[in-house]
Amino acid sequence: MKGRFKSGISPMVLAAGLAVAPAVALAQQTAAGSATGSQGSASAATDGAGTQTSEGLADIVVTASKISANVQKLPVAISTIDGSDLVRRGVSQAQDVSKLVPGLQVEANAGGAASIYIRGIGSRVLTANADPAVAFSVDGVYFSRASGLNSGFFDIARVEVVKGPQGTLYGRNATGGAMNIITNKPKLGVRSLEGSLEVGNYDSIRTAQAVNLPLTDNLAIRLAGQVVHRDGYLSDGYNDEVSQAGRVSLAWEPTSTIKVYLSGDYAHQGGKGSAFTPTGPKAAKGLATRFVDPSNPWLGPSDLKVTAALQAAAPASAIPVPLAGTYCAGLPYPVGQAQPVAGTPAILTCSYPFGASAVGSDGRLDNKFGGANLTVDADLGFGTLSAIGGYRKTKVDSVGYATLTRQSQYQDVDQYTGELRLASNGAGPLRWIVGGYYSYEKQFSTLYVPTGNLALSNPLPASGSPLPGTVCAGPLDPDGPGPQPAVSGLCLAQASIIQNAILISQPALVDENYAAFGQATYSLLDSLRLTAGIRYTHERKQSDGGIIQSYYTAPAGLVTSFPSEGRVSFNNTSYRLGVEYDIAPRAMFYAQFATGFHAGGFNLGVEEGPNFYPYKPETVKSYTVGLKTRLFANRLQFNIEGFWVDYDDYQTQRLGRINDGSVACSQLAILPSCPLTVRTENAAAARSRGIEADILLQVGANGTLSANILYNDAYFRKFLLADTFTGAITDYGGVSLPAASKWTVSAGYQHRFPLANGGTVVAEARTQFKNDTWMWYIHDAGNFQKAYTRTDLTLGYEAPDNRWNISAFVRNLEDKATLQQGTPPDAQTGLTLNTLNAPRTYGVNLAYRF
């Protein structure tokens, strides 16, 4: 799988850019006189139809570079989505943006969290110790926890998705890119009311309102809120959406050179939350088809059909399959491999009850998010001084089933951030920005996992039969939890130690970092610019007072515990070098080299033990070459970027042992105090390389055609992974990164039909194609997603002056069940337990503004 672009992508894209340059210049000369002083702009093709003017496509100004700039003048691939498009397309959470931006993947995780990937690069944040790899911010305030990403998707001006590493201006945890949410700000002297109402199937209702009021000539207030209630897509009610959110913001301009923005927000996330459905095929495991019920793929995990399939996939047997997290005495057996029958001399049998655990319907979310933002901009003449202070409060209280195990999670997080920066004003040859950044985060986190009376084995008598009256590490009692009494012929190991639950508590998990950065662009000629940037970051993490406890029902009252503490610190210097050349008034060629890093950390356990080691920061080197153009009297936008990104110490998550400081634990002995958890570990190296092209075309006076083509070859360059139980090493070098589709093609067309009364009928169709994709690096059949298309249709009416509009929509017209994420095969059943994207939805959307 390696060596697929032997000559490298940069020379290829450079040649393509040089080849097209004469044609671009000729087109620009033909359109001479129609160009304005600034380059036009539109977002990526995923931004729908875009805005038209009498002079062609409209400009879009973004703040992705920490200052306001025309997106077509920024040497980076950026997709933007206008706030009105978000409303029309029913976006109320981060996952909804995935269908609008090629190369963006947002996964819903148990407990209400979300994980973001851009061009295949991201991090599944499943523990309190881990960090995201895509920087997520709202109005310039960074969100450190994946749990709070869905709290701000209302009353939005636009969403900006910045693709590729952004280590200089965004700092740590932006190795995949950045996602910025810019909310609507209060407008001075304006009194307005706007809102929307959407109803649809699955008893879906979403309403959002915003009111803008002037308080004085230089002071205004804006109040906005949103309520969402939708039944679950799965048959047992999981994958629902229940939330309420509000925001109050103030804008004040005490002088002509000072602007002050203050906001406070609160959100509540309820419902049952996200859950899985088993995927196959696994004929040998009792599931012969892709889904349990091919006629209804959206069966929930507690559905009786699913429960029966899970039990069938792990039946009681005289030759059972060993289960994850347990060992047979002596040597561990690989998952999925049959062990010797009971009574074999010198080798004792497996220690876990047979059969699959039942998943309950008791999943719930009771998550609360809030925060405040204070931003002050002062125009000093030669530059603008900006200060941004943010506070975020996250409280997660959830019960869910990421696997067959019930997990109760509680998090209480306080995050403080501050950024001070000074950016140049004016149009001189030198443009620059310098600044400093500080953040402090403290978490209190607990995770309670009932293990369902996990029976740890003891030797059988020589006869191989259990002692009368003992508890058997055999099949589950169908009428209740836990192992059933011994039955001759089924019991392979009697149990005298029965584990009931594990509690992981981290009362003081601290992450603090300092950074200083600067970036400058100098114009050697009117058409030629050089850019250089640098950022230094110091970060420290520590956990004090952590404890991991195991509870047992036999011996009665037994509790084992050991501490979980650690301290690590890192220093990093990231930098950027680039060149931009205007080959025509509305055509810019650029090339850049940039670095960045994803924060390191430590896994659960104590520092002294053999299983403790901090995982290292993930570092990245990025090479990009691109061309941004506006052609034919500003009616055609064509942008193309080639990228080659190398990652060292790429971070992945896997199941591994908590370190208790004992040598025996590292030797895989049967110890009650040696439980399993999700660990973050470093793969040796990964790579993401490819080409992305955006096209936006104004068709006549009333039509807009958009298209995006992304080719992304993302894979592990080297990844040697030792099996948690056997120690056997597997080489995943050359295997594609999880959920990284090699080809993603999006296209859309919007047409506006003016009516005699001044109103407009608007029709829009959008579709996205993804080729065959492995959703996890373990290429189990259940993690394979066949190529598919997803199509959305909208037909609406806009009243004169666009005071109100109404539209009918269908989303996922094909009603195709597609995987949202992949997982390792479940050890109890051998099946993959994956979450699905939304089925077909339809409804009506009404929006108004006065």
C-alpha positions, -999 to 999 in steps of 0.1 A, spaced: 0 0 0 30 22 3 48 43 -24 17 52 -44 28 87 -54 64 79 -61 72 113 -76 54 133 -49 23 154 -51 39 188 -48 57 187 -82 25 174 -98 3 201 -85 29 227 -92 30 216 -129 -7 217 -131 -8 252 -116 18 264 -141 0 248 -170 -33 265 -162 -17 299 -154 -17 311 -191 -53 302 -195 -62 319 -162 -43 351 -172 -61 351 -206 -95 347 -189 -86 376 -166 -76 398 -194 -109 390 -212 -128 400 -180 -107 432 -175 -126 461 -162 -151 439 -144 -128 431 -115 -128 451 -83 -99 459 -61 -104 429 -39 -106 393 -49 -140 377 -49 -148 348 -27 -171 319 -22 -169 290 1 -162 255 -9 -188 237 -30 -203 225 2 -215 260 9 -245 254 -14 -254 279 -40 -236 309 -25 -247 345 -29 -250 362 -63 -247 398 -72 -251 418 -104 -213 415 -107 -211 378 -102 -203 357 -71 -202 377 -38 -171 381 -16 -170 362 17 -149 376 46 -136 352 73 -116 354 104 -98 321 101 -64 339 100 -73 358 133 -80 389 113 -108 397 88 -98 387 53 -113 378 20 -112 340 19 -99 340 -17 -68 359 -5 -59 333 22 -34 306 12 -53 278 28 -83 256 19 -114 269 38 -150 258 36 -176 282 49 -214 278 55 -236 308 59 -260 309 89 -291 309 67 -279 278 50 -274 261 84 -310 269 93 -324 257 59 -304 225 61 -314 217 97 -280 219 113 -284 219 151 -253 199 161 -217 193 149 -225 160 132 -249 177 108 -220 198 93 -204 166 80 -229 163 52 -221 198 40 -182 198 40 -162 173 20 -134 158 40 -151 166 73 -162 137 95 -179 143 129 -187 112 150 -212 110 178 -198 92 209 -215 78 240 -221 104 266 -230 132 242 -195 139 230 -184 143 194 -151 137 176 -140 157 145 -118 146 117 -106 166 87 -92 148 57 -89 116 78 -71 133 107 -86 136 141 -89 119 175 -117 99 191 -117 114 225 -131 86 248 -113 95 281 -108 125 302 -71 123 295 -73 126 257 -74 157 235 -90 165 201 -69 169 170 -91 195 154 -94 228 171 -130 238 178 -138 274 187 -168 296 192 -161 334 187 -124 328 192 -128 308 224 -113 273 222 -134 243 235 -111 217 251 -137 190 258 -155 170 231 -186 170 252 -194 206 247 -192 208 209 -229 207 203 -239 235 227 -236 265 204 -252 256 170 -278 283 169 -280 320 158 -248 315 138 -234 339 112 -212 313 96 -191 281 101 -155 281 89 -137 247 84 -100 253 79 -83 222 64 -49 210 72 -25 216 102 -28 251 118 -1 250 144 11 286 141 -21 306 147 -42 280 165 -15 261 184 -18 227 199 -45 202 189 -50 215 154 -30 189 135 -62 181 114 -73 216 111 -98 239 128 -136 244 130 -147 279 139 -183 290 149 -190 327 145 -223 337 161 -244 367 152 -234 398 171 -257 425 184 -262 453 159 -261 489 171 -292 509 164 -311 480 150 -344 465 163 -351 431 148 -367 398 154 -359 366 135 -365 329 140 -372 296 125 -394 265 130 -387 231 115 -410 200 119 -404 166 105 -406 129 109 -394 111 140 -416 137 158 -389 163 151 -393 199 161 -367 226 162 -373 262 169 -348 290 172 -355 327 180 -333 358 182 -341 394 191 -318 424 187 -325 456 207 -306 489 209 -302 501 245 -284 533 237 -267 548 206 -236 528 213 -249 498 232 -271 469 219 -282 435 233 -291 403 215 -310 374 230 -311 341 212 -323 306 220 -330 272 205 -351 241 215 -347 208 197 -367 176 203 -365 146 181 -372 109 187 -344 84 183 -335 70 149 -330 36 165 -359 14 173 -354 15 211 -352 53 212 -314 58 211 -298 83 187 -323 110 196 -317 147 201 -331 167 230 -316 201 239 -323 236 250 -298 264 246 -297 302 251 -272 331 246 -272 367 258 -247 391 242 -238 428 244 -220 450 219 -207 483 231 -186 510 213 -176 536 239 -155 554 214 -149 552 176 -118 531 182 -129 507 209 -153 478 205 -164 455 234 -183 422 230 -196 403 260 -216 371 259 -229 344 282 -245 311 271 -261 280 286 -271 247 271 -287 215 283 -284 182 265 -309 154 273 -325 124 258 -310 89 256 -279 97 236 -260 78 210 -258 40 208 -246 12 184 -262 -14 162 -243 -46 154 -229 -49 119 -215 -79 100 -215 -101 81 -204 -127 106 -221 -159 95 -200 -180 119 -210 -158 147 -247 -160 141 -252 -129 120 -253 -138 83 -263 -104 69 -250 -69 71 -275 -59 98 -296 -79 122 -327 -71 102 -319 -61 66 -353 -46 62 -347 -22 92 -310 -15 98 -318 10 125 -325 -15 153 -313 -3 187 -290 -23 210 -317 -31 235 -342 -42 208 -352 -78 214 -340 -88 179 -306 -74 186 -304 -90 220 -312 -123 204 -285 -118 178 -259 -109 203 -267 -139 224 -266 -161 193 -232 -147 184 -217 -158 218 -235 -191 227 -227 -213 256 -205 -241 244 -183 -268 256 -155 -251 236 -161 -215 243 -145 -184 228 -124 -165 253 -136 -130 260 -118 -96 260 -104 -85 293 -100 -120 308 -74 -147 308 -72 -184 310 -48 -194 337 -14 -200 324 -14 -185 289 -39 -161 274 -58 -172 244 -63 -149 214 -97 -134 210 -118 -155 186 -97 -187 190 -113 -217 207 -96 -230 239 -91 -266 251 -120 -282 268 -123 -284 305 -100 -307 324 -70 -305 300 -40 -310 323 -19 -279 331 -42 -255 312 -72 -242 329 -102 -228 312 -114 -193 304 -126 -172 333 -155 -152 319 -192 -162 317 -202 -172 283 -229 -154 263 -233 -117 255 -243 -91 280 -277 -76 275 -278 -39 267 -304 -19 286 -327 8 274 -318 30 303 -292 53 285 -296 89 293 -280 123 290 -282 151 316 -253 173 303 -250 210 311 -227 235 293 -221 272 299 -196 299 295 -187 336 290 -167 355 264 -153 390 267 -136 405 236 -121 440 234 -107 454 202 -89 487 202 -77 505 171 -43 520 178 -39 535 144 -9 514 133 -26 482 145 -55 466 163 -50 453 198 -74 424 207 -80 407 240 -102 376 242 -110 361 276 -132 329 278 -146 307 305 -162 273 298 -181 251 323 -189 215 313 -209 191 334 -215 156 319 -238 132 337 -246 103 314 -254 66 312 -246 48 279 -234 17 261 -204 23 239 -201 -15 238 -220 -42 256 -210 -27 289 -230 -1 308 -210 30 315 -219 58 339 -198 89 334 -196 122 353 -174 151 344 -171 186 359 -147 208 339 -136 244 343 -117 259 315 -101 294 314 -85 309 282 -70 342 274 -54 356 242 -38 389 236 -28 399 201 -17 429 181 -23 430 143 -11 456 118 -35 480 101 -31 496 67 -21 485 33 17 487 35 41 460 22 44 444 57 14 428 74 19 411 108 3 397 139 19 389 173 3 375 204 3 354 235 -21 327 247 -29 310 280 -53 283 290 -60 264 322 -83 234 326 -92 214 356 -114 183 355 -131 161 380 -140 129 363 -155 95 373 -164 65 352 -184 36 368 -185 4 348 -206 -26 361 -188 -57 349 -219 -79 354 -205 -103 380 -174 -112 361 -164 -146 374 -126 -151 378 -117 -187 374 -103 -212 398 -90 -246 389 -115 -274 383 -112 -307 401 -93 -334 383 -126 -348 370 -133 -315 351 -167 -312 368 -176 -283 391 -180 -288 428 -217 -290 438 -232 -257 447 -204 -235 433 -209 -206 409 -199 -214 374 -180 -192 350 -203 -205 324 -234 -193 305 -254 -163 317 -286 -169 336 -313 -159 311 -335 -148 339 -311 -125 356 -276 -110 356 -245 -128 363 -234 -165 360 -259 -192 367 -253 -222 391 -230 -249 378 -245 -274 353 -224 -304 346 -210 -304 311 -212 -266 307 -192 -253 335 -155 -250 325 -142 -231 356 -157 -226 390 -154 -191 404 -145 -180 439 -138 -144 429 -166 -125 412 -160 -89 401 -190 -66 401 -178 -32 390 -149 -9 383 -148 28 394 -122 52 379 -120 86 397 -98 115 388 -106 145 411 -79 168 399 -69 164 363 -51 196 352 -39 208 318 -21 242 316 -3 257 287 14 290 276 21 301 241 36 330 222 32 334 184 39 357 155 33 357 118 43 383 91 37 386 53 59 409 33 52 420 -3 84 418 -24 63 430 -53 27 440 -57 21 404 -69 46 385 -48 44 379 -10 64 359 15 50 346 48 68 333 79 52 324 113 63 308 145 47 296 178 62 284 210 41 263 234 48 250 269 22 225 283 20 206 315 -5 179 326 -10 163 360 -34 141 378 -35 141 416 -55 120 439 -68 96 412 -80 62 423 -91 30 405 -113 6 425 -126 -29 418 -157 -42 437 -165 -78 442 -195 -98 452 -173 -128 461 -155 -128 485 -183 -107 500 -173 -70 504 -139 -73 488 -127 -40 473 -92 -35 457 -78 -1 448 -47 16 436 -38 52 428 -39 68 393 -15 97 392 9 112 367 27 143 355 41 152 321 52 184 303 60 192 267 76 221 248 70 226 211 80 251 184 58 252 153 64 273 123 51 282 89 68 294 56 49 303 25 49 322 -8 19 337 -27 20 350 -63 -9 367 -81 -7 354 -116 -37 376 -125 -59 402 -107 -82 374 -94 -59 344 -94 -34 335 -67 -9 307 -66 5 297 -32 28 271 -16 34 265 21 53 244 46 39 242 81 43 222 113 22 216 144 15 192 173 -12 173 191 -7 173 228 8 143 246 -4 130 279 -6 99 302 -29 70 306 -45 57 337 -23 42 364 7 51 384 41 64 372 62 37 389 47 6 372 58 -12 341 26 -3 321 29 34 327 44 55 300 32 89 287 21 90 251 42 115 231 29 145 213 19 139 177 39 161 154 31 170 118 48 184 87 26 198 60 33 207 24 6 224 3 4 239 -31 -27 257 -43 -45 280 -68 -74 302 -61 -92 319 -90 -122 339 -101 -128 338 -139 -152 350 -166 -165 383 -151 -165 368 -116 -190 341 -125 -167 311 -120 -146 303 -90 -121 275 -93 -99 266 -63 -75 236 -61 -51 225 -34 -26 196 -33 -15 185 1 11 161 16 10 158 54 33 135 74 25 127 110 50 112 135 39 95 167 3 96 154 -20 90 183 -45 62 183 -69 47 209 -71 10 218 -81 -13 247 -53 -18 272 -44 -24 308 -45 1 335 -11 2 352 -12 -8 389 25 -6 395 29 -44 397 52 -65 376 26 -93 377 1 -71 359 25 -65 330 30 -103 328 -7 -108 321 -15 -128 353 -50 -131 367 -52 -101 391 -85 -85 402 -67 -52 404 -56 -51 367 -87 -39 348 -89 -27 312 -95 8 298 -92 28 267 -55 39 262 -40 64 239 -8 52 222 15 64 195 16 48 161 50 53 144 39 74 115 9 83 93 4 102 61 -24 121 44 -19 132 8 -42 142 -20 -59 169 -41 -91 189 -34 -108 210 -60 -137 235 -55 -159 248 -83 -186 274 -80 -204 286 -112 -231 312 -116 -254 298 -143 -273 326 -160 -290 352 -137 -306 327 -113 -287 295 -111 -256 284 -91 -238 251 -96 -213 239 -70 -189 209 -69 -161 196 -48 -138 167 -56 -115 154 -29 -89 126 -34 -73 117 -1 -49 89 4 -46 87 42 -28 57 57 -4 45 84 32 46 72 42 24 100 22 10 129 33 -20 149 6 -29 175 10 -55 203 -21 -74 212 -34 -66 247 -38 -102 256 -13 -123 237 15 -98 230 14 -108 193 25 -79 171 5 -69 140 19 -45 114 -7 -21 102 17 -2 79 -1 8 47 -36 4 62 -59 33 56 -67 57 85 -101 51 100 -131 66 80 -108 83 55 -126 79 22 -102 80 -7 -128 97 -30 -154 122 -19 -174 140 -46 -201 166 -38 -223 185 -62 -252 208 -59 -274 231 -80 -298 258 -68 -322 277 -91 -342 307 -82 -375 314 -101 -386 350 -97 -424 356 -95 -445 385 -106 -454 394 -70 -417 399 -61 -415 365 -44 -391 337 -54 -394 299 -57 -361 283 -48 -353 247 -58 -321 230 -47 -306 195 -50 -273 183 -34 -256 150 -34 -224 135 -20 -206 104 -31 -180 84 -10 -162 54 -23 -156 21 -5 -141 30 30 -127 11 59 -141 28 91 -114 13 114 -78 1 109 -88 -34 119 -103 -46 86 -132 -66 100 -161 -70 76 -184 -51 99 -161 -20 95 -164 -19 58 -186 8 43 -195 2 6 -196 32 -17 -228 52 -14 -245 85 -23 -265 107 -1 -289 132 -17 -308 161 -2 -337 180 -19 -353 213 -10 -382 233 -26 -392 266 -11 -408 300 -15 -393 333 -4 -416 362 2 -409 397 -13 -380 413 5 -373 378 20 -392 387 52 -401 351 55 -396 318 36 -409 283 38 -395 252 23 -401 214 22 -371 191 24 -360 155 21 -326 145 35 -309 112 27 -333 106 -1 -318 71 -7 -325 61 29 -292 43 29 -279 30 63 -242 41 64 -216 38 91 -207 70 110 -177 54 127 -159 21 131 -149 1 161 -127 -30 170 -147 -62 168 -164 -69 201 -146 -97 219 -178 -113 234 -196 -116 201 -170 -110 173 -194 -84 159 -186 -47 153 -208 -24 173 -210 8 151 -231 39 151 -251 48 119 -258 81 101 -293 94 101 -319 76 79 -342 95 55 -358 125 71 -383 150 57 -403 179 69 -410 217 65 -389 246 75 -402 281 82 -380 312 87 -388 348 93 -371 381 100 -386 415 109 
